[in-house]
Amino acid sequence: QVQLVESGGGSVRPGGSLSLSCAASGSPRAADPMAWYRQAPGKEREEVATAISGISWYADAVKGRFSVFRDYGKNTISLQMNRLKPEDTATYYCKLSVSGKGDYWGQGTQVTVSS
């Protein structure tokens, strides 16, 4: 019943910035975690940032550079990415976990950081 759509990906030089957004259909609860994951070619998918009930968590690799904002009323989550590095290159996915129903994933948006 839930659909998620990411947007905002693109190509940027090292040190640049990008902002990703994800819109979720339905009415997820604040207690339902929403998160950003990323997956680079040949690598495992990894969690980047999570927002739940007003609390945010960041992976060590992005702390101080990325900021997550979740609008619990509009059912959106964004990821502001600053001082991007080549190792940030990946497909970024939005995820919503709904208790009793499971996990829902967006289609992904590509972020490429290169000189």
Backbone as a ProteinNet text record, in pm:
[ID]
protein_1_A
[PRIMARY]
QVQLVESGGGSVRPGGSLSLSCAASGSPRAADPMAWYRQAPGKEREEVATAISGISWYADAVKGRFSVFRDYGKNTISLQMNRLKPEDTATYYCKLSVSGKGDYWGQGTQVTVSS
[TERTIARY]
82.2	0	85.3	211.2	301.8	393.9	409.5	503	595.1	721.7	819.3	889.8	910.3	974.3	1085.4	1208.9	1322.9	1347.3	1410	1449.2	1566.7	1633.9	1741.6	1881.2	1895.1	2027.2	2087.6	2216.7	2285.8	2435.3	2507	2652.5	2707	2809.5	2864.9	3014.8	3087.1	3230.4	3256.6	3372.2	3406.9	3400.2	3343.4	3323.8	3191.1	3118.6	2990.3	2878.6	2757.3	2641	2526.7	2444.9	2322.3	2218.1	2093.5	1984.1	1889.9	1867.2	1776.5	1645.4	1539.4	1410.7	1337.4	1247.3	1168.4	1028.5	930.7	791.2	725.1	657.1	589.7	439.3	374.9	230	174.4	45	-16.4	10.9	-2	16.4	103.2	232.9	321.1	322.2	339.5	345.3	486.1	495.8	626.1	712.5	648.5	722.4	767.4	723.3	770	899.9	1010.1	1138.8	1143.4	1198	1231.7	1381.8	1442.6	1587.7	1637.7	1761.6	1833.6	1941.7	1947.1	2050.7	2122.9	2239	2309.6	2382.4	2402.3	2472.1	2558.7	2687.9	2783.1	2802	2844.3	2865.9	2960.4	2919.2	3001	3005.7	2928.3	2928.6	2791.3	2790	2664.3	2589.1	2458.2	2377.8	2398.5	2420.3	2448.7	2355.5	2325.4	2240.6	2321.3	2261.7	2327.7	2271.8	2140.3	2075.9	1935.3	1888.3	1756.3	1687.1	1557.1	1476.4	1355.6	1336	1222.8	1184.1	1058.3	1003.5	1089.2	1138.6	1215.9	1362.3	1407.2	1546.4	1614.6	1736.4	1812.6	1939	1978.7	2101.2	2177.8	2310.8	2395.4	2507.3	2540.7	2657.4	2783.3	2886.3	3010	3067.9	3052.2	3111.2	3052.5	2932.7	2867.6	2842.4	2876.6	2854.6	2926.9	2855.9	2912.1	2898.9	2861.3	2848	2704.1	2632.7	2495.3	2398	2281.1	2175.1	2044.2	1972.6	1844.4	1732.6	1627.9	1511.1	1386.8	1305.7	1181	1064.3	974.2	852.2	742.9	707.3	611.5	469.4	442.8	311.2	293.7	400.1	395.5	442.5	489.5	539.1	654.5	746.5	865.1	990.2	1098.8	1228.4	1330.5	1418.9	1520.8	1658.5	1757.1	1895.5	1979.3	2028.6	2118	2260.5	2328.9	2463	2560.6	2652.6	2751.6	2892.2	2984.6	3124.3	3134.5	3070.9	3065.3	3202.7	3222.5	3346.4	3321	3423.1	3404.2	3346.9	3382.5	3331.2	3183.3	3123.1	2979.1	2901.8	2972.7	2908.6	2834.8	2705.8	2622.9	2481.9	2401.5	2258.6	2197.5	2121.8	2063.5	1916.8	1877.3	1742.6	1673.9	1546.4	1462.7	1391.9	1383.6	1322.4	1225	1111.5	1012.3	981.9	988.8	956.6	825.7	728.9	597	575.7	550.5	530.3	412.8	436.7	333	314.7	384.2	369.4	500.7	608.9	738.3	805.6	907.9	988.1	946.3	948.6	916.9	1034.5	1070	1186.1	1147.3	1216.9	1203.8	1285.2	1276.8	1345.9	1493.8	1533.7	1672.2	1700.8	1797.1	1842.5	1995	2055	2199.8	2269	2373.4	2460.4	2601.6	2660.3	2795.1	2881.6	2991	3084.4	3218.7	3257.2	3382.3	3435.1	3565.1	3628.2	3640
-120.7	0	125.3	111.7	225.5	230.6	350.2	374.3	489.4	477.7	580.7	619	748.3	799.3	895.1	863.5	950	1044.1	1156.9	1251.6	1333.6	1400.6	1491.2	1442.7	1320.4	1269.5	1339.9	1318	1379.5	1363.4	1439.4	1436.6	1566.9	1555.9	1673.5	1655.2	1765.8	1762.5	1737.4	1679.5	1665	1798.9	1796.9	1918	1985.5	1938.9	1997	1943.9	1986.2	1949.9	1901.6	1816.5	1770.4	1751.9	1763.4	1739.2	1636.1	1528.7	1423.5	1435.9	1392.2	1391.9	1262.6	1227.4	1106.2	1134.6	1101.9	1119.5	983.6	964.4	838.3	856.1	760.4	760.7	706.3	721	674.4	767.9	716.1	795.8	721.5	714.9	647.7	720.6	644.6	701.4	747.3	841.1	889.9	777.5	677.3	564.9	465.8	484.2	400.9	459.9	388.5	444.9	471.8	586.7	617.4	639.2	589.4	591.7	608.4	650.4	655.1	548.1	470.2	371.5	404.9	347.6	363.4	234.5	214.3	96.4	132.7	109.8	130.9	0.1	5.8	-116.6	-212.4	-337.7	-438.8	-432	-343.4	-326.9	-360.8	-388.4	-413.9	-283.8	-293.5	-176.8	-138.8	-10.4	35.4	148.8	154	259.3	387.4	497.5	627.4	714.7	725	807.9	756.7	773.3	727.4	833.9	845.4	938.3	865	873.5	809.7	890.9	929.1	999.4	1117.5	1192.5	1311.8	1288	1165	1130.6	1094.2	1142.9	1115.7	1038.6	952.4	874.5	883.8	889.8	899.2	796.9	744	658.7	742.7	681	753.5	818.4	754	802.9	935.3	969.9	1091.5	1193.4	1161.3	1253.7	1385.8	1494.5	1626.8	1678.8	1592.9	1633.2	1622	1521.2	1498.7	1537.4	1584.4	1616.3	1558.8	1490	1431.9	1512.9	1534.8	1604.2	1527.9	1494.5	1425.2	1514.4	1532	1605.7	1503.7	1489.8	1387.5	1418.6	1544.5	1581.8	1558.6	1586.1	1570.6	1433.8	1352.7	1218.8	1223.1	1312.5	1322.8	1315.6	1274.8	1275	1323.2	1410.1	1463.9	1435.8	1443.8	1423.8	1532	1624.1	1728	1677.1	1669.9	1614.9	1725.8	1755	1858.8	1799.6	1873.4	1830.1	1686	1661.8	1526.8	1476.9	1346.8	1280.4	1174.1	1135.2	1029.3	901.1	869.4	748.8	757.3	874.6	888.3	843.8	816.9	773.3	642.1	640.9	523.4	552.8	448.4	465.4	479.4	584.4	612	572.1	501.6	448.5	500.1	527.4	562.7	437.1	422	304.1	343.6	278.3	295.1	158.7	148.3	24.7	42.2	-40.7	-33.5	-158.4	-137.5	-249	-334.5	-463.8	-557.2	-573.8	-493.2	-501.5	-524.6	-470.1	-492.1	-365.3	-384	-273.9	-236.7	-106.6	-54.9	26.9	9.4	74.5	158	269.5	346.9	284.8	342.6	287.7	323.8	420.9	462.9	582	662.9	775.4	778.2	799.1	789.4	918.5	903.9	1015.1	981.3	1067.1	1046.2	1165.7	1138.5	1242.6	1214.7	1299.1	1279	1411.5	1413.5	1533.6	1529.5
0	0	0	33.4	44.1	-77.1	-130.7	-239.3	-201.8	-238.2	-210.8	-339.5	-357.8	-477.6	-437.9	-480.5	-453.1	-570.4	-539.7	-642.8	-592.2	-683.4	-646.6	-677	-725.3	-757.2	-876.5	-895.7	-1007.1	-994.7	-1075.1	-1076.2	-1020.3	-936.2	-870.5	-849.6	-844.4	-817.5	-669.9	-636.2	-494.8	-422.3	-303.3	-226.3	-250.4	-349.7	-382.2	-294	-326	-246.2	-333.1	-276.7	-338.7	-229.7	-267.9	-175.8	-235.3	-162.2	-204	-127.9	-190.6	-124.4	-155.1	-66	-81.3	-31.1	-112.2	-75.5	-60.6	49.7	78.1	68	4.7	-0.6	129.6	147.1	269.8	385.7	503.6	624.6	724.9	698.6	794.4	927.9	1033.1	1166.2	1198	1291.9	1333.7	1388.5	1446.6	1502.3	1396.2	1271.4	1161.3	1107.8	1120.6	1077.4	928.1	892.4	754.4	748.6	644.5	637.9	495.9	485.8	359.1	359.7	254.7	232.5	102.8	85.2	-40.8	-74.9	-203.4	-250.4	-369.5	-354.7	-463	-538.4	-664.1	-742	-671.6	-659.6	-595.8	-444.8	-385.2	-240.6	-182.7	-52.9	16.1	38.3	41.7	72.6	219	244.9	379.7	419.8	548.1	602.1	615	573.2	576.7	688.4	695.5	795.8	821.1	943.9	983.4	1066.7	1049.2	1128.5	1182.7	1313.8	1378.9	1501.9	1507.7	1623.7	1667.1	1570.5	1600.1	1628.3	1620	1646.3	1515.1	1497.7	1376.8	1409.6	1317.7	1330.9	1199	1209.8	1092.2	1097.9	983.7	973.8	994.3	1050.7	1078.6	953.3	840.2	716.9	669.9	718.8	670.7	780.9	903.7	1014.6	990.5	1015.6	995.9	854.9	761.1	621.7	571.6	618.6	574.9	685.3	645.9	739.8	688.4	775.3	737.8	801.8	725.7	777.6	736.5	834.1	807.5	843.9	749.6	772.9	800.6	926.5	966	919.1	888.1	838.9	690.6	613.5	468.1	421.6	514.2	481.5	381.4	407.6	324.1	410.7	349.1	414.4	313.3	357.2	269.3	326.7	240.8	281.2	215.9	296.7	249.3	259.2	146.9	141.2	103.9	194.8	174.6	173.9	116	108.5	60.4	-51.3	-105.9	-147.8	-131.4	-164.7	-270.5	-345.9	-445.2	-385.3	-261.6	-199	-164.8	-180.6	-162.8	-286.5	-394.4	-517.4	-495.4	-524.1	-501.3	-548.9	-550.4	-567.2	-428.5	-408.5	-278.8	-278.6	-173.3	-161.9	-36.6	-48.3	64.8	114.5	245.5	304.8	414.4	415.7	521.1	580.8	711.2	781.3	855.1	821.2	882.5	966.3	1094.4	1185.5	1140.9	1133.7	1095.2	946.2	866.4	721.2	648.8	701.1	640	591.5	510.5	458.8	317.4	290.7	158.6	109.3	-17.7	-76.8	-197.2	-214	-335.1	-446.2	-565	-681.2	-685.2	-606.7	-601.4	-691.2	-650.5	-730.9	-727.8	-843.3	-856.4	-815.7	-735.3	-697.7	-741.6	-822.9	-871.9	-834.6	-765.6	-723.2	-789.7	-881.2	-953.9	-1004.7	-1030.4	-1082.7	-1233.5
[MASK]
+++++++++++++++++++++++++++++++++++++++++++++++++++++++++++++++++++++++++++++++++++++++++++++++++++++++++++++++++++

